[in-house]
Every structure is written in C-alpha cells, then in structure tokens.
Amino acid sequence: MAARKTAKPQVKQCPTCKGTGEVSRPVRVGRKRRYAGEQSGICLGCLGSGEIPADD
C-alpha cells in the first residue's frame, strides 16, 4: 500500500507580532506608575508560534 500524503494546513503570519512570536510590553514602576522601559513577552494572539490558522 502506498503512503497517503496529508495536506499541510495553510497558516498566516500573526498580525500582532508579525510572525516573531514576541511582543513588547511597557514596564511601569512605583506608586505613580512611571514608565521604566519595555519587556519582551509572548504574543497572546498566536501563543508564541508566530502563525495563526487560515480561515477556511
């Protein structure tokens, strides 16, 4: 029997992180919540994969 090939699902780049899987978040410190810089974090839109499933 021949092996059956399965089609690879089509995926798109995540528009939030632009395919990197990471986004920058502002860091605020102190009682007055002053801006102290940025921190890299996981993209919640694609959960760090950088891809989202294409609409069928």
Secondary structure, 3 states (H helix, E strand, C coil): CCCCCCCCCCEEECCCCCCCCEEEEEEEECCCCEEEEEEEEECCCCCCCCEEECCC
